[in-house]
Amino acid sequence: METGRRERKKQQTRTALSEAASALFAERGFDEVTVAEIAAAADVAVGTVFNYFASKEELFFDRLDGIVAALTTAVRDRAPDTSVAAAFRGWHEKELAFLLHPRGSRRSIRFFRTIAASRSLQTAEIGIHQRLETALAEAIGSDDTASLLAAQLMAIHRTVVAKCRSLLLTGTSRPIVARKVEALTVGGFELLSTAALDYQPVRTDSRLPRRSSKGSGSDR
């Protein structure tokens, strides 16, 4: 019971830090806000911030660990008749749905606007894309083919999210943005070869998918 209370308290502190930082970043911009100000707004010591986040950039991208976990889980735990590309596409579309959710689109606009105004966040974002690509490759397999496929799939994701960002920041309505990014997603996957869409790595664990000529990536 005590462990449960400690975990709830830690989660509450993490959430308080995230919410305080988001409010300050939205009001004044990422580069103008200090860690000390975030700590004060959350009513914690400065050292407490670094117990939860290694840097201010990590605090801004506070969803990253969950995003990486969701991506790797989607690929590793996919059904036996689901290709890597199809599993990835499911994750990709959930991320887009999160960005474009009616109750969260304003938050997404603030998020994208803050990145657009900060060179340090833009640099951090490059590292985030690389982390996602590396995690995806490791979830797919351990050979060069896994790395090549991961690079192709992440290129689609980055391009579609960049389009989503551009449209939202220029005032395009959410329904129109949703239609445009869906069309871009479809086009991106249509450009992949049949081999990429159907790829199923050989697995030694019997609980995981085996190589199959049947792929589900090309019919979505």
N, C-alpha and C positions, 0 to 999 in steps of 0.2 A: 504493500500500500504506500509506504514511504517513497519507494522508487517511482511509483506512478505520480505522486505529488511533485516530486523533483522534476520529472520529465514535463509535466504540465507547466510548471513554473518556468522551465527553460524555454518551452515553446511560446509562452506568453511574453517572455522577455525578447525573444527573437522577433515575434510579431510586432511588438511595440517599437523596436528599433527600425524594422522595415517600414512601418507606417509613418514614423517620425521622419525618417530619411526621405521617403517618397514625397511627403508634404513639403519639406524644405527644398528638395530638388525642383519640384514643380513651381514653387514660388520664386526661387532665386537662381536656379540653374545649378548643375552639378558642381562646377568648378568653384563656385562662390561659397559653398557650404563646407564647413569643417567638421571633422569627426567629433570635436568637443561640443559643437552646437547640436549635433545629432544626439549625443549622449545626454546633454542637458534637456533636450525636448522629450526624450524617453525616460528621463529621471533616473539615469544610471551613471556609473562612473565611466570615464573614458576607457579604462582598461577592460571594462565589461564588453564594450563594443568589439574589441579584438579577441575576446573569448569566443565570439560567434562568427565574426567575419574578419578575414585576413587583411582586407583593404576596403577603402571606400568604394572602389569599383565592384568588388565582390558583393558589397551591401546593395549596390544598385541592381546588379543582376542576381537578386536573391533567389530566383526560381531555378537557377542553372542546375543545381544538383538534382532537383526533381525532374527537370527536362531530360538530363542525361540518363537518369534511371529509367524514365518512361521509354526512351528510345531503345536502350539496350534490352529492356524487358520485352518490348514489342517484337524485336527481332529474335531474341533467344527463345522466347516462349510461344512463338507462332505455331499455328496448327500444322500438322504434317503435310496438308495439301496447300499450304500458303507459301508463296515464294518470298524471298527476302524483300524484293521490290514492293510487293503488295503489303507486307507487314510495315515496311518503312512508310509507305503511302498512308496507311492508317494513322500512324503517329503524326506525320506531316499535316494531315487534314485536321487532326485534333488540335494541333498547335494553331492552325489558322482559325479554327472555330473559337479558340480562346481569345485570340487577338481581335476577332470581329464580333464577339458576343455583344448583343444589344446593351447589356448592362456594363460592359467593360470597354467599349470602343473609345470612350473619352479617356480612359486610363491608358489605352494603347497609344492614343495620339500624344498624350503627355510624355509617355515613355519614349516614343520615337523622336519627339521634339527635343527632349533633353539630350538624347544621343547626338542629334544633328548639331547641337550647340556646343558639344564637348569633344575636343580632339582626343583626350585621354580615354573617353568611353568608346570612341570609334576604334582606337587601338586595341582596347580590351576586347571589343567585339570580334576582332580578327582572331584573337586567341581563343575565344569561345567557339567560333566556327571550327577551328582546328581541333579543339577538344572533342567536339561532337563528332567530327569526321573520324578521329582516332578511336573513339568509343564505339562508333558504328562498325568500323573495320574489325575491331576485336570481337564484337558480337557476331559478326558474320563468319569469321574464320581467322586463320593465322598465316595465310599465304598472300602473294601479290594480287591475286584475283580479288580477294576480299578488300584490299586497299583500293584497287581500281574501281570496284563497284561502289564502295563507300564514297569515293570522290565524285562519281557521277550523280549519285542520289543526293548528296549534300549540295551539289551545284544547283540542282533543281530547287531544293528547299531555300537556299540563300537567294536565288533569283526571284522566287515567288514572294518571299517575305520582303525583299527590297521593293518589289512592285507594290505590295500592300502598303508599305510605309510611304512610298511616294504618293500614292493616291490619297491616303488618309491625310497627309500633311498639306495637300493642295485642296482640301475641302470636299473631295468626292464623297458622296453619301455612302453609308455602310452597305446597303443592298447592292449598289453598283460595284463597289469594291469587291464584295463577295463574289459577284458574277465574273468579274474580270480575273480575279486570282484563281477561281475554279477553272476558267478556260485556260489560263496559263499553266496550271498544274496538269490538266489533261494533255496539253501540247507538249509539256516537258516529258511526260512519261511515254507519249507516242514516239518521241525521238530516240528512246532507248531501243536497243536491239532486242530481238526475241530472247537471245541468250541471257541478257541482263534481266529482262522481265521474268524469266522462268528460273533463274539461278537458284539452285538448292545445294548448298555445300554438303559434302559427305560428313556425317556425324558418327562418332563412335558410341555416344550415349544413346541407348535405344529409346529413351524418353523424348529425344529431340528429332526433328524432321530428317528424313533421308532424301537422297537425290531422287528427283522425280521429273518426268518429262512434262507433267501437268503443272502449269503455272497459273496463278490467279492475278498476276500483275497486269496482264494485257487486256483484261476484261472489265477494268474499272474505269 
